[in-house]
């Protein structure tokens, strides 16, 4: 099922921006791996990944679903929301 895009009014929240030391050959996979690492090592919160389009959103969703441990499907709880607008 495709992720839905929703318009939103932008608000300011504290944000930690993370960069890689070198360019990534597969930035989508790197973003997914980083998301899982943040989830495992940081207090509860949200992770926002900027992607270039619907296909990437759906690919990231699939990669994150595959990353869940089969014995603990709720250990990595994720929601996918596409946002548009400024």
DABELNOR-V872226 format. One record per backbone hydrogen bond with DSSP energy under -1.0 kcal/mol. CO is the residue of the C=O (numbers start at 1). NH is the residue of the N-H. E is the energy in kcal/mol with one decimal. If there is no record, write none. Layout:
co->(CO	CO)
nh->(NH	NH)
e->(E	E)
//
This chain:
co->(4	6	26	27	28	29	30	31	32	33	34	35	36	37	38	53	54	55	56	57	58	59	60	61	62	63	69	72	82)
nh->(82	84	30	31	32	33	34	35	36	37	38	39	40	41	42	57	58	59	60	61	62	63	64	65	66	67	72	75	6)
e->(-2.3	-1.8	-2.2	-2.3	-2.1	-2.8	-2.5	-2.2	-2.2	-2.3	-2.8	-2.5	-2.1	-1.7	-2.1	-2.0	-2.5	-2.2	-2.8	-2.3	-2.1	-2.5	-2.5	-2.2	-2.3	-1.3	-1.2	-1.7	-3.0)
//
